[in-house]
Amino acid sequence: MPKEEGGEIPAIALTAYARESDRDQVLAARFQKHVAKPVQPTELLTSIADLLVQKYN
C-alpha cells in the first residue's frame, strides 16, 4: 500500500504456525517479522524494539 494508506506501518505476524513456509508466507504478505506462538514476552519485546529501531534510524 502507498504510504498515505498506511503502507509504512511496521507489523509483526504473531501466529500459531511455526514452519519455515509459514514464515515465508508471512514475509511475502509484507509483514516485517514473524513470531510463532507460544512466544516468550522477551522475544516479542525484542521483535518490537527491532522494528522501532529499523523504522526510526
KENUZA-483520 format. One record per residue: x, y, z of N, C-alpha, C, O in turn; residue in three letters. Coordinates in nm, 2 decimals. Example, Ala and Ser with C-alpha at 12.3 -4.5 7.8 and 13.67 -1.06 7.14 Angstrom:
2
<neast: 1.32, nnorth: -0.57, nup: 0.78, caeast: 1.23, canorth: -0.45, caup: 0.78, ceast: 1.32, cnorth: -0.33, cup: 0.78, oeast: 1.42, onorth: -0.33, oup: 0.85, type: ALA> $
<neast: 1.28, nnorth: -0.22, nup: 0.71, caeast: 1.37, canorth: -0.11, caup: 0.71, ceast: 1.29, cnorth: 0.00, cup: 0.79, oeast: 1.34, onorth: 0.11, oup: 0.80, type: SER> $
This chain:
57
<neast: 0.08, nnorth: -0.12, nup: 0.00, caeast: 0.00, canorth: 0.00, caup: 0.00, ceast: 0.09, cnorth: 0.12, cup: 0.00, oeast: 0.20, onorth: 0.12, oup: 0.05, type: MET> $
<neast: 0.04, nnorth: 0.23, nup: -0.06, caeast: 0.11, canorth: 0.35, caup: -0.05, ceast: 0.13, cnorth: 0.41, cup: 0.09, oeast: 0.04, onorth: 0.37, oup: 0.18, type: PRO> $
<neast: 0.22, nnorth: 0.49, nup: 0.12, caeast: 0.25, canorth: 0.54, caup: 0.25, ceast: 0.12, cnorth: 0.61, cup: 0.30, oeast: 0.09, onorth: 0.60, oup: 0.42, type: LYS> $
<neast: 0.05, nnorth: 0.69, nup: 0.21, caeast: -0.07, canorth: 0.76, caup: 0.25, ceast: -0.18, cnorth: 0.67, cup: 0.30, oeast: -0.27, onorth: 0.71, oup: 0.37, type: GLU> $
<neast: -0.17, nnorth: 0.54, nup: 0.26, caeast: -0.28, canorth: 0.45, caup: 0.30, ceast: -0.23, cnorth: 0.35, cup: 0.41, oeast: -0.29, onorth: 0.25, oup: 0.43, type: GLU> $
<neast: -0.12, nnorth: 0.39, nup: 0.48, caeast: -0.07, canorth: 0.30, caup: 0.59, ceast: 0.03, cnorth: 0.20, cup: 0.55, oeast: 0.06, onorth: 0.11, oup: 0.62, type: GLY> $
<neast: 0.09, nnorth: 0.21, nup: 0.43, caeast: 0.18, canorth: 0.12, caup: 0.38, ceast: 0.32, cnorth: 0.12, cup: 0.45, oeast: 0.40, onorth: 0.03, oup: 0.43, type: GLY> $
<neast: 0.34, nnorth: 0.22, nup: 0.53, caeast: 0.47, canorth: 0.23, caup: 0.60, ceast: 0.46, cnorth: 0.18, cup: 0.75, oeast: 0.55, onorth: 0.21, oup: 0.83, type: GLU> $
<neast: 0.35, nnorth: 0.12, nup: 0.79, caeast: 0.33, canorth: 0.08, caup: 0.93, ceast: 0.40, cnorth: -0.05, cup: 0.95, oeast: 0.37, onorth: -0.15, oup: 0.88, type: ILE> $
<neast: 0.50, nnorth: -0.06, nup: 1.04, caeast: 0.56, canorth: -0.19, caup: 1.07, ceast: 0.46, cnorth: -0.28, cup: 1.14, oeast: 0.38, onorth: -0.24, oup: 1.21, type: PRO> $
<neast: 0.47, nnorth: -0.41, nup: 1.10, caeast: 0.38, canorth: -0.51, caup: 1.15, ceast: 0.45, cnorth: -0.64, cup: 1.18, oeast: 0.54, onorth: -0.69, oup: 1.11, type: ALA> $
<neast: 0.41, nnorth: -0.71, nup: 1.29, caeast: 0.46, canorth: -0.84, caup: 1.33, ceast: 0.35, cnorth: -0.93, cup: 1.32, oeast: 0.24, onorth: -0.91, oup: 1.37, type: ILE> $
<neast: 0.37, nnorth: -1.05, nup: 1.25, caeast: 0.26, canorth: -1.15, caup: 1.25, ceast: 0.29, cnorth: -1.25, cup: 1.36, oeast: 0.39, onorth: -1.31, oup: 1.37, type: ALA> $
<neast: 0.20, nnorth: -1.25, nup: 1.45, caeast: 0.20, canorth: -1.34, caup: 1.57, ceast: 0.11, cnorth: -1.46, cup: 1.54, oeast: -0.02, onorth: -1.44, oup: 1.55, type: LEU> $
<neast: 0.16, nnorth: -1.57, nup: 1.51, caeast: 0.08, canorth: -1.68, caup: 1.47, ceast: 0.11, cnorth: -1.81, cup: 1.54, oeast: 0.21, onorth: -1.82, oup: 1.60, type: THR> $
<neast: 0.02, nnorth: -1.91, nup: 1.52, caeast: 0.05, canorth: -2.04, caup: 1.58, ceast: 0.12, cnorth: -2.13, cup: 1.48, oeast: 0.16, onorth: -2.24, oup: 1.51, type: ALA> $
<neast: 0.15, nnorth: -2.08, nup: 1.36, caeast: 0.22, canorth: -2.15, caup: 1.25, ceast: 0.36, cnorth: -2.12, cup: 1.26, oeast: 0.41, onorth: -2.01, oup: 1.25, type: TYR> $
<neast: 0.44, nnorth: -2.23, nup: 1.28, caeast: 0.59, canorth: -2.21, caup: 1.30, ceast: 0.68, cnorth: -2.27, cup: 1.19, oeast: 0.80, onorth: -2.27, oup: 1.21, type: ALA> $
<neast: 0.62, nnorth: -2.32, nup: 1.09, caeast: 0.71, canorth: -2.38, caup: 0.98, ceast: 0.77, cnorth: -2.27, cup: 0.90, oeast: 0.73, onorth: -2.15, oup: 0.90, type: ARG> $
<neast: 0.88, nnorth: -2.30, nup: 0.84, caeast: 0.96, canorth: -2.20, caup: 0.76, ceast: 0.87, cnorth: -2.15, cup: 0.64, oeast: 0.88, onorth: -2.04, oup: 0.61, type: GLU> $
<neast: 0.79, nnorth: -2.24, nup: 0.59, caeast: 0.70, canorth: -2.20, caup: 0.48, ceast: 0.59, cnorth: -2.10, cup: 0.53, oeast: 0.55, onorth: -2.01, oup: 0.45, type: SER> $
<neast: 0.55, nnorth: -2.11, nup: 0.65, caeast: 0.46, canorth: -2.02, caup: 0.71, ceast: 0.53, cnorth: -1.88, cup: 0.73, oeast: 0.47, onorth: -1.78, oup: 0.70, type: ASP> $
<neast: 0.65, nnorth: -1.88, nup: 0.77, caeast: 0.73, canorth: -1.76, caup: 0.79, ceast: 0.75, cnorth: -1.69, cup: 0.65, oeast: 0.73, onorth: -1.57, oup: 0.64, type: ARG> $
<neast: 0.78, nnorth: -1.77, nup: 0.55, caeast: 0.80, canorth: -1.72, caup: 0.41, ceast: 0.67, cnorth: -1.65, cup: 0.36, oeast: 0.67, onorth: -1.55, oup: 0.30, type: ASP> $
<neast: 0.55, nnorth: -1.72, nup: 0.39, caeast: 0.42, canorth: -1.66, caup: 0.35, ceast: 0.39, cnorth: -1.53, cup: 0.42, oeast: 0.34, onorth: -1.44, oup: 0.36, type: GLN> $
<neast: 0.42, nnorth: -1.52, nup: 0.55, caeast: 0.40, canorth: -1.40, caup: 0.62, ceast: 0.49, cnorth: -1.29, cup: 0.57, oeast: 0.44, onorth: -1.17, oup: 0.55, type: VAL> $
<neast: 0.61, nnorth: -1.32, nup: 0.54, caeast: 0.70, canorth: -1.21, caup: 0.49, ceast: 0.66, cnorth: -1.17, cup: 0.35, oeast: 0.67, onorth: -1.05, oup: 0.31, type: LEU> $
<neast: 0.61, nnorth: -1.27, nup: 0.27, caeast: 0.56, canorth: -1.23, caup: 0.14, ceast: 0.44, cnorth: -1.14, cup: 0.14, oeast: 0.41, onorth: -1.07, oup: 0.05, type: ALA> $
<neast: 0.36, nnorth: -1.15, nup: 0.25, caeast: 0.25, canorth: -1.07, caup: 0.27, ceast: 0.29, cnorth: -0.93, cup: 0.32, oeast: 0.20, onorth: -0.85, oup: 0.35, type: ALA> $
<neast: 0.42, nnorth: -0.91, nup: 0.33, caeast: 0.48, canorth: -0.78, caup: 0.37, ceast: 0.48, cnorth: -0.74, cup: 0.51, oeast: 0.49, onorth: -0.63, oup: 0.55, type: ARG> $
<neast: 0.46, nnorth: -0.84, nup: 0.60, caeast: 0.49, canorth: -0.82, caup: 0.74, ceast: 0.64, cnorth: -0.81, cup: 0.76, oeast: 0.72, onorth: -0.87, oup: 0.68, type: PHE> $
<neast: 0.69, nnorth: -0.74, nup: 0.85, caeast: 0.84, canorth: -0.73, caup: 0.87, ceast: 0.89, cnorth: -0.84, cup: 0.95, oeast: 1.01, onorth: -0.87, oup: 0.94, type: GLN> $
<neast: 0.81, nnorth: -0.90, nup: 1.04, caeast: 0.86, canorth: -1.01, caup: 1.13, ceast: 0.75, cnorth: -1.11, cup: 1.15, oeast: 0.63, onorth: -1.08, oup: 1.13, type: LYS> $
<neast: 0.80, nnorth: -1.23, nup: 1.18, caeast: 0.71, canorth: -1.34, caup: 1.21, ceast: 0.75, cnorth: -1.40, cup: 1.34, oeast: 0.87, onorth: -1.44, oup: 1.36, type: HIS> $
<neast: 0.65, nnorth: -1.41, nup: 1.44, caeast: 0.68, canorth: -1.47, caup: 1.57, ceast: 0.58, cnorth: -1.58, cup: 1.59, oeast: 0.46, onorth: -1.55, oup: 1.58, type: VAL> $
<neast: 0.62, nnorth: -1.70, nup: 1.62, caeast: 0.53, canorth: -1.81, caup: 1.64, ceast: 0.50, cnorth: -1.83, cup: 1.78, oeast: 0.58, onorth: -1.81, oup: 1.87, type: ALA> $
<neast: 0.37, nnorth: -1.87, nup: 1.81, caeast: 0.33, canorth: -1.89, caup: 1.95, ceast: 0.37, cnorth: -2.03, cup: 1.98, oeast: 0.38, onorth: -2.12, oup: 1.90, type: LYS> $
<neast: 0.39, nnorth: -2.06, nup: 2.11, caeast: 0.38, canorth: -1.97, caup: 2.22, ceast: 0.51, cnorth: -1.89, cup: 2.22, oeast: 0.62, onorth: -1.93, oup: 2.19, type: PRO> $
<neast: 0.49, nnorth: -1.76, nup: 2.25, caeast: 0.60, canorth: -1.66, caup: 2.24, ceast: 0.64, cnorth: -1.62, cup: 2.38, oeast: 0.55, onorth: -1.60, oup: 2.47, type: VAL> $
<neast: 0.77, nnorth: -1.61, nup: 2.41, caeast: 0.82, canorth: -1.56, caup: 2.53, ceast: 0.80, cnorth: -1.40, cup: 2.53, oeast: 0.83, onorth: -1.34, oup: 2.42, type: GLN> $
<neast: 0.76, nnorth: -1.34, nup: 2.64, caeast: 0.75, canorth: -1.20, caup: 2.64, ceast: 0.87, cnorth: -1.12, cup: 2.59, oeast: 0.86, onorth: -1.02, oup: 2.52, type: PRO> $
<neast: 0.99, nnorth: -1.17, nup: 2.63, caeast: 1.11, canorth: -1.10, caup: 2.59, ceast: 1.14, cnorth: -1.11, cup: 2.44, oeast: 1.19, onorth: -1.02, oup: 2.38, type: THR> $
<neast: 1.10, nnorth: -1.22, nup: 2.38, caeast: 1.11, canorth: -1.24, caup: 2.24, ceast: 1.02, cnorth: -1.14, cup: 2.16, oeast: 1.06, onorth: -1.08, oup: 2.07, type: GLU> $
<neast: 0.90, nnorth: -1.12, nup: 2.21, caeast: 0.81, canorth: -1.03, caup: 2.15, ceast: 0.85, cnorth: -0.88, cup: 2.17, oeast: 0.85, onorth: -0.81, oup: 2.07, type: LEU> $
<neast: 0.90, nnorth: -0.85, nup: 2.29, caeast: 0.95, canorth: -0.72, caup: 2.31, ceast: 1.07, cnorth: -0.69, cup: 2.23, oeast: 1.09, onorth: -0.58, oup: 2.17, type: LEU> $
<neast: 1.16, nnorth: -0.78, nup: 2.21, caeast: 1.28, canorth: -0.77, caup: 2.13, ceast: 1.24, cnorth: -0.74, cup: 1.98, oeast: 1.30, onorth: -0.66, oup: 1.91, type: THR> $
<neast: 1.14, nnorth: -0.82, nup: 1.93, caeast: 1.09, canorth: -0.80, caup: 1.80, ceast: 1.04, cnorth: -0.66, cup: 1.78, oeast: 1.06, onorth: -0.60, oup: 1.67, type: SER> $
<neast: 0.96, nnorth: -0.61, nup: 1.87, caeast: 0.90, canorth: -0.48, caup: 1.87, ceast: 1.01, cnorth: -0.37, cup: 1.87, oeast: 1.01, onorth: -0.28, oup: 1.79, type: ILE> $
<neast: 1.11, nnorth: -0.39, nup: 1.95, caeast: 1.22, canorth: -0.30, caup: 1.96, ceast: 1.30, cnorth: -0.29, cup: 1.83, oeast: 1.34, onorth: -0.19, oup: 1.78, type: ALA> $
<neast: 1.32, nnorth: -0.41, nup: 1.77, caeast: 1.39, canorth: -0.42, caup: 1.64, ceast: 1.32, cnorth: -0.34, cup: 1.53, oeast: 1.38, onorth: -0.27, oup: 1.46, type: ASP> $
<neast: 1.19, nnorth: -0.35, nup: 1.53, caeast: 1.11, canorth: -0.28, caup: 1.43, ceast: 1.12, cnorth: -0.13, cup: 1.45, oeast: 1.12, onorth: -0.05, oup: 1.36, type: LEU> $
<neast: 1.11, nnorth: -0.09, nup: 1.58, caeast: 1.12, canorth: 0.06, caup: 1.61, ceast: 1.26, cnorth: 0.11, cup: 1.57, oeast: 1.27, onorth: 0.22, oup: 1.51, type: LEU> $
<neast: 1.36, nnorth: 0.04, nup: 1.59, caeast: 1.50, canorth: 0.08, caup: 1.55, ceast: 1.51, cnorth: 0.09, cup: 1.40, oeast: 1.56, onorth: 0.19, oup: 1.35, type: VAL> $
<neast: 1.45, nnorth: -0.01, nup: 1.33, caeast: 1.45, canorth: 0.00, caup: 1.18, ceast: 1.37, cnorth: 0.12, cup: 1.13, oeast: 1.41, onorth: 0.18, oup: 1.03, type: GLN> $
<neast: 1.26, nnorth: 0.14, nup: 1.19, caeast: 1.17, canorth: 0.25, caup: 1.15, ceast: 1.23, cnorth: 0.39, cup: 1.17, oeast: 1.22, onorth: 0.48, oup: 1.08, type: LYS> $
<neast: 1.29, nnorth: 0.41, nup: 1.28, caeast: 1.33, canorth: 0.54, caup: 1.32, ceast: 1.48, cnorth: 0.57, cup: 1.31, oeast: 1.53, onorth: 0.67, oup: 1.36, type: TYR> $
<neast: 1.56, nnorth: 0.48, nup: 1.25, caeast: 1.70, canorth: 0.50, caup: 1.23, ceast: 1.73, cnorth: 0.53, cup: 1.09, oeast: 1.84, onorth: 0.55, oup: 1.05, type: ASN> $
